Amino acid sequence: MKNIDTVKQVDLPRFMGDWYVIAAIPTMIETQSYNAIENYKLNADGTIATTFTFYKGALDGPFKKYEPKGFVKPDTGNALWGMQFIWPIKAEYRIVYLDPEYQHTIIARNARDYVWLMARTPRISDAEYKMLTELIAGYGYDISKLRKVPQDWSKLPAKSSQ
């Protein structure tokens, strides 16, 4: 299967901060995630301090926090990373869609096993969701496996990881 092209260039400082996970073909640890947020912070050495937080099983379920480290691959326009949860394994992390305003992004893998649709806000319009999921399907993903991540911050205090 053909590789999924990344975006041409990512302005890393602009990409940093909170991204709400709107939908995903999830990894094992996030199959029951609620209010999932991925936060990125650029380290002085060029690596990306990543904090992934969510509530497990329900909006008021146990709070979970993971802190993998991102490694930007040279000469990729900052769009291809290795994400390390466990040393020495670095999982593929491809920024394949990023709107010009840095409000929506899609993170994919060539294996087409996992994908993440994220936004700067906990909710996006139905039209935006449809357009972004159509892009995901166009990358060769089975979108019937896509799980919309419940995001409801009206009942809980924000747990920003910055």
KEGU-958179 format. One record per residue: residue number from 1; chain; x negated, z negated, y of N, C-alpha, C, O in turn. Coordinates in steps of 0.05 Angstrom, whole numbers. Each point is the difference from the previous one (the first is absolute). Example, Ala and Ser with C-alpha at 12.3 -4.5 7.8 and 13.67 -1.06 7.14 Angstrom:
SITE    nr   kette      n.u      n.w      n.v     ca.u     ca.w     ca.v      c.u      c.w      c.v      o.u      o.w      o.v
SITE     1       A     -264     -156     -114       18        0       24      -18        0       24      -21      -13        0
SITE     2       A       28       27       21      -16       -1       24       15      -14       22      -10       -4       22
This chain:
SITE    nr   kette      n.u      n.w      n.v     ca.u     ca.w     ca.v      c.u      c.w      c.v      o.u      o.w      o.v
SITE     1       A      -17        0      -24       17        0       24      -18        0       25      -21      -13        1
SITE     2       A       30       27       19      -15        3       25       -2      -27       15       19      -16        0
SITE     3       A      -42       12       13       -4      -24       16       20        1       24        7       21        9
SITE     4       A        2      -45       -1       17       -2       23      -18       -2       25      -17      -17        2
SITE     5       A       20       36       16      -16        0       24        5      -25       17       23       -8        3
SITE     6       A      -44       -3        9        3      -21       19        5       12       28       -3       24        4
SITE     7       A       11      -41       14        1        9       28      -28        7        9      -20       -9      -13
SITE     8       A       17       24       34      -27        9        9      -16      -23       12      -24       -2       -5
SITE     9       A       37      -15       21      -15      -21       14       18      -25        4       23        3        7
SITE    10       A      -35      -26      -11       14      -25        6      -16      -16       20      -24       -5       -4
SITE    11       A       36       -2       26      -12      -17       20        2      -29      -11       21      -13        3
SITE    12       A      -42        3      -15        1      -26      -14       10      -23       18       18      -14       -9
SITE    13       A      -28       11       33       10      -23       16       30        2        5       14      -20        0
SITE    14       A       -4       45        3       29        4        5       16       -5      -26       23       -9        2
SITE    15       A      -35       14      -25       14       -4      -26        2      -30       -7       17       -8      -16
SITE    16       A      -35       -8       27        0      -28       -7       25      -15        9       15       10       17
SITE    17       A       -9      -33      -30       23      -16        7       20        0      -23       -7        7      -23
SITE    18       A       31      -15       29       21       -3      -20       14       26       -6        7       15       18
SITE    19       A       -2      -10      -44       16       22      -10       20      -12      -20       -8      -12      -19
SITE    20       A       34       16       24       21       -9      -18        3       20      -22        1       25        5
SITE    21       A        0      -34      -30        4       17      -23       30        6       -2       16      -17       -6
SITE    22       A       -9       42       12       28        8        0        9        8      -28       22       -7       -9
SITE    23       A      -39       21       -6        5        8      -27      -26        4      -14      -21        5       12
SITE    24       A       22       -7      -39      -24        4      -16        7        7      -28       21       -8      -11
SITE    25       A      -39       22       -2       -2        0      -29      -20      -22       -5      -24        5        3
SITE    26       A       33      -29      -10      -16      -24        2      -20       -4      -23        4       10      -22
SITE    27       A      -25      -25       29      -18      -10      -20       14      -23      -14       21       -9        9
SITE    28       A      -33       -1      -30       12      -22      -16        5      -25       18       21      -14       -4
SITE    29       A      -39        8       22        3      -25       16       22        2       21        9      -21       10
SITE    30       A        0       45       -4       20        2       22       27       11       -8       16        8       17
SITE    31       A      -10       -9      -43       26       11       -9       23      -16       10       23       11        2
SITE    32       A      -27      -36        5       22      -17       10       -6       -9       29        8      -22        7
SITE    33       A      -21       39        8       -7       -9       27       23        3       20       16       19       -1
SITE    34       A      -15      -38       19       19       -1       22      -16       -6       25      -19      -15        0
SITE    35       A       27       28       23      -14       -5       25      -30        5       -3      -16      -16       10
SITE    36       A        9       38      -23      -28        6       -5      -14       11       25       11       18       14
SITE    37       A      -34      -28       -7      -16        9       23      -29        4       -9      -11      -17      -14
SITE    38       A        0       39       22      -28        5       -4      -13       -2       28        8       14       18
SITE    39       A      -29      -30      -15      -13       -4       25      -29        9       -3      -14       -7      -20
SITE    40       A        4       22       39      -28        9        0      -14       -9       25       10       -1       22
SITE    41       A      -36       -7      -27      -17       -9       22      -27       12       -5      -12       -3      -21
SITE    42       A        1       17       41      -26       13       -2      -22      -21        2       -2      -14       21
SITE    43       A      -15       12      -41      -22      -18        0      -24       13       15       -1       24        3
SITE    44       A      -17      -40        7      -24        9       15      -17       20      -17      -13       18       10
SITE    45       A       14      -22      -37      -16       17      -18       14       26       -8      -10       15      -16
SITE    46       A       34      -10       28       15       24       -6       19       -2      -23       16       18       -5
SITE    47       A      -16      -40       -9       19       -4      -22       27       -9       12        1       -7       24
SITE    48       A       20        8      -40       26       -7       10        9      -26      -14        4       -1      -25
SITE    49       A        0      -20       40       11      -25      -10       30        5       -3       14        5       19
SITE    50       A       -4       -7      -44       28        6       -5       14      -25      -10      -11      -15      -16
SITE    51       A       35       10       27       16      -22      -10       28       11       -6       13       12       17
SITE    52       A       -6      -15      -43       26       10       -9       17      -25       -7       -7      -16      -17
SITE    53       A       29       13       32       18      -23       -4       28        9       -7        9       21        9
SITE    54       A        5      -38      -24       28        5       -7       12      -25      -12      -14      -19       -7
SITE    55       A       40       20        5       15      -21      -15        7       12      -27       10       23       -1
SITE    56       A      -14      -38      -20        5       10      -27       28       -6      -10        8      -23        0
SITE    57       A        6       44       -7       26       -3      -14       24       -3       18       23        5       -9
SITE    58       A      -27      -14       34       23       -4       19      -11       -4       28      -24       -5        3
SITE    59       A       41        8       17       -8       -5       27      -11      -28        5      -16       -4       18
SITE    60       A       25      -15      -34      -10      -27        2      -16       -8      -25       -3      -24       -5
SITE    61       A       -7       43       -9      -17       -5      -24      -27      -10        7       -6       -4       24
SITE    62       A      -10       -1      -44      -28      -10        5      -16       20       17        1       24       -4
SITE    63       A      -16      -35       23      -16       17       18      -26        7      -15      -13      -17      -11
SITE    64       A        6       43       11      -24       10      -13      -18       13       20        9       12       20
SITE    65       A      -36      -15      -24      -19       11       18      -24       10      -16      -11      -14      -16
SITE    66       A        3       39       21      -23       12      -12      -18       11       22        9        9       21
SITE    67       A      -36      -11      -26      -19        8       21      -21       19      -11      -23       -7       -3
SITE    68       A       31       32       -3      -20       20       -9      -16        9       24        7       -5       23
SITE    69       A      -29       18      -28      -17       11       21        0       31       -2       -3       11      -22
SITE    70       A        7        2       45       -1       29        0      -28       10        8      -13      -12       18
SITE    71       A        5       33      -30      -26       13        5        6       29        8        9       16      -17
SITE    72       A      -14       -9       41        5       28       10      -22       18      -12      -24       -5        3
SITE    73       A       33       26      -16      -19       19      -11      -12       18       22       16       10       17
SITE    74       A      -42       -7      -16      -12       16       22        9       29       -1        7       11      -21
SITE    75       A       -7        1       44        7       29        3       28        7      -10        4       22      -10
SITE    76       A       15      -40       13       28        5       -8       19       -2       24       24       -1       -4
SITE    77       A      -35        0       28       18       -4       23       13      -28        0       21       -3       13
SITE    78       A      -32      -16      -27       10      -27       -3       27       -1      -16       14      -19        2
SITE    79       A       -8       41      -16       26        2      -14       -1       -5      -29       21       -1      -14
SITE    80       A      -45       -4        3       -3       -6      -29      -15      -26       -2      -23       -2       10
SITE    81       A       35      -17      -23      -12      -27       -4       -1       -6      -29       13       12      -17
SITE    82       A      -30      -31       11        0      -14      -26       11      -27        6      -10      -14       18
SITE    83       A       30        4      -33       12      -26        5       -8      -18      -23        7        5      -23
SITE    84       A      -22      -26       29      -11      -17      -21       15      -27       -2       -2      -17       18
SITE    85       A       17       14      -39       13      -25       -7      -18      -17      -17       -2      -24        4
SITE    86       A      -12       37      -22      -18      -13      -19      -27       15        0        0       25       -5
SITE    87       A      -22      -39        9      -26       13       -1       -5        9      -28        6      -16      -19
SITE    88       A      -17       39       13      -10       21       18       20       23        4       -8       21       11
SITE    89       A       33      -24      -20       19       22        0       11        4       28        9      -18       13
SITE    90       A      -10       43       -5       12        8       26       21       21       -5       -6       23       -8
SITE    91       A       31      -31       12       23       18       -5        2       21       22       -6       -6       24
SITE    92       A       14       30      -31        3       21       19       23       -6       20       21       -8       -8
SITE    93       A      -27       13       33       19       -5       22       -2       24       18      -19        2       16
SITE    94       A       39       16      -17        0       25       16       21       -1       22       24       -3       -6
SITE    95       A      -32        5       30       19        2       22        8       29        2      -14       17       11
SITE    96       A       38      -11      -22        8       28       -2       20        9       21        5       23        4
SITE    97       A        7      -43        9       18        6       23       -4      -22       20       -1      -24       -7
SITE    98       A        0       32       32       -2      -19       23       11       14       24      -11       20        9
SITE    99       A       33      -30        1       12       14       23      -17       -4       25      -16      -19        1
SITE   100       A       18       37       19      -18       -1       23        2      -27       16      -19       -7       13
SITE   101       A       41       -7      -15        4      -25       14      -10      -24      -16        2      -23        9
SITE   102       A      -11       28      -34       -9      -22      -18       22      -20       -5       -4      -24        0
SITE   103       A       28       35       -5       24      -17       -6        8        1      -29       13      -18      -10
SITE   104       A      -20       40       -4        7        4      -28      -25       10      -15      -15       17       11
SITE   105       A       11      -26      -35      -22       10      -17        8        1      -29       18      -15       -9
SITE   106       A      -31       32       -6        4        2      -29      -28       -3      -12      -18       15        7
SITE   107       A       15      -33      -25      -25       -5      -15        5        9      -29       19       -9      -12
SITE   108       A      -36       27        3        5       12      -27      -25       -2      -17      -21       -8        9
SITE   109       A       24       17      -34      -22        2      -19        2       26      -15       22        9       -6
SITE   110       A      -45        3        0        1       26      -14       13       -3      -28       12       19      -10
SITE   111       A      -13      -43       -2       12       -4      -26       31        0        2       14        3      -20
SITE   112       A       -4       -5       45       29        0        5       14      -23      -15       23        3       -9
SITE   113       A      -37      -25        5       11      -23      -13       12      -20       20       20      -13       -6
SITE   114       A      -32       10       29       10      -18       21        0       15       26      -15       18        5
SITE   115       A       34      -27       12        2       11       27       13      -21       18       16      -16       -9
SITE   116       A      -24       16       34       12      -19       20        8       14       25      -15       15       11
SITE   117       A       40      -19       -3       11       10       25        1      -24       18       14      -20       -6
SITE   118       A      -29       20       28       -1      -23       18        6        7       29       -3       23        8
SITE   119       A       12      -42        7        7        4       28       -8      -25       16       -5      -21      -11
SITE   120       A        3       25       37       -7      -22       18       23      -19        4       -3      -22       11
SITE   121       A       27       30      -18       24      -17        2       12       -5      -27       -4       17      -18
SITE   122       A       19      -38       14       11       -6      -26       22       19       -9        8        0      -23
SITE   123       A        3       16       41       21       19       -6       -6       27       12      -11        1       22
SITE   124       A       19       20      -36       -2       27       12       27       13       -4       17       -9      -16
SITE   125       A      -12       30       31       26       13       -1        3       14      -27      -19        6      -14
SITE   126       A       44        0        6        6       14      -24      -13       28        0      -10       10      -20
SITE   127       A       10        3       44      -12       27        2      -30       -1       -4      -11       17      -13
SITE   128       A       -2      -38       25      -29       -3       -5       -6       -5      -29      -18       11      -12
SITE   129       A       34      -29        0       -4       -6      -29        3       25      -17      -17        4      -18
SITE   130       A       37       12       23        5       24      -15      -24       19        3       -9       12      -19
SITE   131       A        0       -8       44      -22       19        5      -26      -10      -14      -14       16      -12
SITE   132       A        9      -42       13      -25      -11      -12        2        1      -30      -20        5      -13
SITE   133       A       43      -11        1        2        1      -29       -1       29      -10      -10        5      -22
SITE   134       A       19       14       38       -3       28       -7      -29        8        0       -9       16      -17
SITE   135       A       -7      -26       36      -29        4       -1      -12      -11      -25      -17       14      -13
SITE   136       A       25      -38        5      -11      -12      -24        7       17      -24      -18        4      -17
SITE   137       A       42        6       15        8       18      -22      -18       25        1       -8       10      -21
SITE   138       A        3        0       44      -17       24        3      -29       -4       -9      -14       19       -6
SITE   139       A        5      -44        6      -27       -6      -10       -1       -1      -30      -21       -3      -12
SITE   140       A       45        6       -1        1        0      -30        8      -26      -12       -3       -4      -24
SITE   141       A       14      -14       40       10      -25      -11       29        2      -10       15       16       11
SITE   142       A       -9      -32      -31       28       -3       -9       13      -22       17       -4      -23       -4
SITE   143       A       19       32       24       11      -19       19       23      -17      -12        9      -19       13
SITE   144       A       -1       25      -37       20      -18      -13      -14      -27       -6       14      -20       -5
SITE   145       A      -40       19        5      -15      -25       -5       -5      -16       26      -10      -22       -1
SITE   146       A       18       34       24       -5      -13       26       19      -24        3       24        2       -5
SITE   147       A      -36      -24       12       16      -25        5        0       -5       30      -21       -3       12
SITE   148       A       45        1       -1        3       -7       28       -5      -31        2       14      -15      -13
SITE   149       A      -33        7       29       -8      -28        2       19      -14       20        1        8       23
SITE   150       A       14      -28      -32       17      -15       19      -17      -12       22      -19      -15       -5
SITE   151       A       27       21       29      -13      -11       24       22      -13       17       16       14       12
SITE   152       A      -15      -40      -11       20      -14       16      -14      -24       13       -2      -22      -12
SITE   153       A       -6       26       37      -14      -21       14       19      -17       17       -9      -18       15
SITE   154       A       35       23      -16       19      -15       16        3      -28      -10        8      -18       15
SITE   155       A      -13       13      -41        4      -26      -12      -25      -16       -4        1      -23       -7
SITE   156       A      -24       35       12      -25      -13       -5      -19        2       25        1       20       14
SITE   157       A      -18      -39      -10      -20        3       20      -20       21       -9       -6        2      -23
SITE   158       A       -4       14       42      -20       20       -7      -25      -13      -10       -9      -20       12
SITE   159       A       -2       30      -34      -24      -11      -11      -22       20        4      -11       12      -19
SITE   160       A        4       -7       44      -21       19        6      -27      -10      -11       -5      -24        0
SITE   161       A      -11       43      -10      -25       -8      -12      -24        6       18      -23        0      -10
SITE   162       A       28        4       35      -22        6       18      -15      -25        7      -19        1       15
